[in-house]
Amino acid sequence: MRLTTFALAGFSLCLTGQAFAECGIESGSVRILSNDFPALRAVETAAAECASDSVTVTANATTEHKNLQVPALTTNPAEYSVAIVANGSIVPLLNEGLVRPLNELVEQYGQDLDPSQLITIDGNIMAVAFMANAQHLYYRADLLEEAGVEPPTSYEEVVAAAQAIKDAGLSEIQWAGTFGAGYDLGQEFINMYLGMGGGLFDGGSATASVNNETGVAALEQLKALTPFMIPEYLSTDANTVQADWEAGRTAMMVLWGSRAAGILDDTGAAEGVVENTRLAAAPTAGGTAPATTLFWDGFTIAKNVSDEDAEASFRAMMHALSTDMANANAEAATWLIPGATETDASIGTKASANAGAIAYPMLPQMSLLHTALGAELPQFFQGSKSAEEALADAEAAYTAAARQAGYLQ
């Protein structure tokens, strides 16, 4: 997996007077940990404008952020003062008590925030959301038209359309998705399973419930897509899927909405790709809602940092999350920032949301189940285990981890 470090410390050497006046921060250290994609790099670049002789701003934008965040925020002082998270990745930080309530900081410096941006748990504001994200359908209108098929709205239609495109020899890759073993494959299963109406846990308990008819159907539907994918589909992530799309190799895919701006910007794309790319809601999978989950991205402030660094970090993020930043990077995300301009890049995410896609579960034990699914399900796709066996192993791996973590007796 590609590891990219996006360092902004150098900005502190040249951004002094005006940035200091705009941010109003007297002193402190702002240290940001995040995923690595253009929208977050835009936020971090804007935060770097707060650097001065007495304020440092650094950022580490990396695809390994989920593996780094807990150990990095556990140290005292924490390695990072800001962790940019989603409704899935915030849970481990909440479980370990590694992020602080933001009520007082919001009251003092968050007057421009919309109430819908405030992620509140038991009366405490634990994060500030600034963008929405979801996986959704991308398709090549020209290839579907040449194959004589309509844009698919269900996975049954996806398979039929992919077969027609394959039979006509119109595209090297008829379907693509992030099926890489681990987090990505776990996410694909969760999307499909929830889209089929499945419940991940028994009632209100922490007991996993995926080894059932719906779980088997979800795996079989995912496997039905694989004849139309590259042979190495268990190693694909968002970067490889996007690269194949821009190279003109792919006819249809489900990919994150946060990738839409980079796909539509015509930079490095093969001829005919951008003008024929269309965005739509994720396909359904037997139910009425798209088989995807909605995410918000937002920021938290580490508990194990000084109050000075916490205030500096919150104010730097408030400066970064301005309407001007959002509109200067309008195509980069579906921004939740008040006054942000709506763009073509947000069509797919909004279509999935408007069609009834549910939010990714923000449950304390969710990351353990996600990890277990990503680790155990590849054996089904490799043919070494049946769907029932792989799901049983995922439940067993989850149960062991949940007991160790204290979620199950």
N, C-alpha and C positions, 0 to 999 in steps of 0.2 A: 504494500500500500504506500502511495506517495506521501511523504512527510514534508510539509512546507512550513518554514518559519518566516513570518512577515514581521520584520522588526521596524518599529517606528521611533526608536530611541533617538535616532539622528535628528529628528525634527526639533528636539529640545535645544539644539545648537543654533538654530536659526529663527525659530518662532518665539519671539519674546514679547515686546511691548503690546502690539495690537491684540495678539491672542490672549495675553494675560488680562487685558481690559475686557475682552468679550466674555471670557469664562469667569472672571472674578475670583479665581482661586489663588490664595496667597502662597500656599506651600503644600507639598504632599507628593506621593508616588502613586501613579496610576499604572497598573500592570494587568493587561487584559489577556485572557485565554479564550479562544473561540475555535469553531470549525473554520474551514477554509473554502469560502466561495465569495464571489464579487460583492454581494450586498454587505457582508460582514467586513470585508476589507474597506469598503466605502465608509462604514461607521467608524472603523478604527482610524482611518485617515483623518476624519473630521475630529475625533477625540484628540488626535495628536496636535491639533491647532491650539490646545490648551497648554502645551509645553512652554516652559519659561526657564529663567535662571533658577527658580526655586520649585519648579514643578516638572517632574519627569513623567513621560508617557511612553510605555512600551507595549507591544502586542505580540502574541504568539498565535498565529492562525494556522491550525494543523488539523488534518483529518484524524489524528490520534487524540483529539481533545477529550473524548469520553473516557479514555484510559488514563489520562493525565489528571483529570480534574479532582478526583477524591484525594489521591496522595498529595497533590500540589496544594490543596486547600487545608489539608490536615496539619501540615507543619505550622509552627507558631513562631514568628509570623508566617502567614500563608505566602506561597510563592507568587500568587496572583491576587490582586484586590478585586478584580471583576471576572466573573465567569459568565460568558454568553451561552445560554442554554435553550433548550426546547422543552415542551411539556413532558417529553420522555426523559431527557438527560438531567433535568433538575431533581428528579426523585432521589437518586443516590446522595446528592448533596443535602437534601432535606432529611433523609434518613439518618445521616451522620451529624446533623446539626452544624453544618459547615458554612451556612449563609445566614445573614442577619436580617431581621425585620427592617423594612424601609419606611415605616410610617412617618417617623420624624423627618427624615430626609425628603420624602415626598411632600410633606406639609411645608417645608422650608423652601425647597427648590424645584418642586414638580408641578407648579401651577399650570403649566401648558399641557400636561398629560390629560388624555381622555380617560374617564373612569373605566372604560372597557379594557384599558391597557394594564390595569393593576391586577396582578395575580395574587389573590388574597386567600389565605388558609387560616381558619380559626381566628379571623379578625386581624391577622398580620399580613401586611403586604410583603411578599417574599420575592417578587420579581416584577419587572416592568417589561411588558411585551411591546415589540415595535414592528414585527412583520409576521405575516401568516405564510404557511407553506403546506403543500400537500403533493403527493404524487398524482399525476393525471396523464391523460392520453395526448400523445403527439402523433400526427400522421402526415404522410406525404399525399396531398390531394391529387397530384398528377398521377401517381402510381395506382392509387385506388381507382381513379377514373379509368385509367387504361385497362385495369383488371376487371372493370365492370361491376365494382362493389361499392356500396354506400359506406360512409364512415361508421365503424362499429360502435354500438352503445352497450353491448354485453360481451362477456368473454366467449360465449358461444359464437357470436358474430365475429369476434377477433380471430378465432381459429379458422372459421370459414373464409374470411378475407385473406388471412395469411396463406392458406392453401391455394386460393385463386392467384395470388401474387407469385407464389412459388411455382405453380404450374405454368404460368405465363413467362417465367424467367425474368421478372422485372426488377428483382432486388436480391442482392447477395444474402441479406439478413431480412427476413420478413417481420420478425418481432424481436424486441430487445427489452430487457429489464435488469434491475440490479439484483442478480441472483447469487452474488458472491457468498460463499460459506461464511457464517458468522452473522453479524448484525443485519446485513442486507437481506439475506435469505429469511431470517427471522421476521423482518419487516414485511416481506412479500407474503409470508404465510399469515401474519396477523391481519394484513389488509384483506386478503381473500377470505379468511375465516370469519372476520367480523362482517364483511360484505355479504356473507351467506347467512348471517343472523346468528352466528355462534356466540357463546358466552365463554370467556376465558377462564372464569373461576366459578365454583359452585356457590350460588346465592351470593351472600355478602361475605363469604369466607375467603381465605387465602389458599384454598385447595384448588389446584389446577384442574381444568376440565377441557382438554383438547383431544383426547383419545376417544373419539366418538364418530358418528356418521358424518357430521359436518366437517370434522377435522380431516377425515379420509377424503371427502369430496373436495376440500380445499387443496390438498396435496395433489389429487388426481387432476384438478383443473390447472394447477401450476405446471404439472408435468406435461399436460397436453400442449403447452406452449413451447416446450423445449425443442421439438423437431424443427422449429422455425428460427431458432436462435443459433449463435455460434457454438461450436462443440465445447468450448471452454467456458460455458455460461456460469459455472460454479466459481469462477474467479472474477466475474465482472462487478464493477462498481460504477458509481455515477460518472466518474471521469472517463472510463473506457466506453461506456454507453454513449456519452455525449460526443466523444471523439469519432466513433463510428457513424453517428448521425451526421455530423458536420462533414464527414468524408463522403457522404452520399451513399453509404452502404446499407442503410436501414430504411424500411418502409413504415413501420409503426413501432411505438414503444410507450411504456409507462415510465415516467421519470419525474423528479422533483420539479415543482414550479419555480424554485429558486434557480434552476438552470435555464429557464426560458429566455432570459435576457441575453445570455451568452450565445444561445442558439440562434436567436433572431437578429443578432447584431451584424451578421454578414462577415465577421472577421474570421478568416481562415476556412470558410465554408466552401464546399465544392459548388460548381455551377448548378443552379436550379434548386438548391436545397432550401434556402431561406424563403424565397418567394412562394414555394409550395408547402411550407410547413404550416400546419394548422394545429390549434390547441383545443382540447375539449375535456369534459369531465371524464374521470376514470370510468372504465366500463363497470357494469353491474355484474354480479355473480349469482344469479338466481333470486336475488332480492330486488328491492326497488332503489336502494341507495347505492352510490358508487362504492366499489370495493377499494377504498383507500381510507386513510385516517388524516385528520387535520392536525397540524402542529402550529404552535406559535413559537417564535424565537424572541428571546428577551434577555435581559441581563439581571444578574444577582450581584450582591456585594458580599465578599468573604467576611465571615465572623472573626477570623483570627488575623485581623489587621487593626492598626491604630484607628481611632476615631478620625484623626487628621487625614489618613489615607482613604478612609471610607467616604468622608465628605468630598475630598478631591476627586475621587473616582466617580461618585454619583454626579457631581456637577460637570465633570468632563463628559459623561455619557449624556447628560441633558443637553449639553452644547452640541454633541454629535448628532442627537436625534432631532434635528431641526427640520422644519418644512423645507428650507433651502437645500439641505443635504438630500432629503428624500426626492425632491423634484430634480435636483442635479443628477440623481441616479435613479430616475423614475422607472427605467426598464429593469432594474436589478432585482426588484422584489415586489411583493404585494404588501406595501407599507401600511402599518396601522397608525402612522403618525398623522395627527390632525392637519388637514390642508394638503396632504400628499395627492399628487395627480395620478389618476388611474391610467393604465397603459395596456397595450396589447399583450405584454408579457404576463399580466395577471389574469388573463382570460381563463386559463385552465384551472388554476387554484380556485377562483371564484365560482366557476361552473361546478366543480366538485362540491364546494361548500353549499351552493344554492340548491344542489340536487339532493342534499341531505346526508353528506358524508359525516361520520361521527368523529369526535376528537379522540386522539390517541389516549388510552387510559392513563391517568396520572395517579397510579396506585403505588404504595410503597414497595410492593413485591414485584411490580411489573418488569423491572429491568432483569430480575432473576429469571423470569419465564422467557423473556425475549432472548436472553443469552443461552438458555437451555435449548430453545428451538433452533437457534442459529448453529449450535454445536452438533445437534443430533439429527436434524432433518437431511443434511447432505447425503447420508447413507441410503435414504430412500431414492434419491435421484441417481445415485451411483449404482443402484440395483442390488445392494447387499442386504437390504432390509425392506420388509413390506411397510406400507403406510402405517398400519397398526403398530408394528414393532418400533418404528421410528418415533411415533407419537408417544408410545408407552415409555420409551427411553427418555424422551424429552420431559415427560411428567416426572419420571423418577429422578432425573438430574435436578429438575426444579425443586422437587420435594426435599431432597437432601440439602440443597442450598438454602431453602426457606426455613428448614428446621435449624440449621446452623445460625441463620440470621434472626431466629426467634419469631418468625411469622407463623410457624406451625409447631405443634407439640410433638 
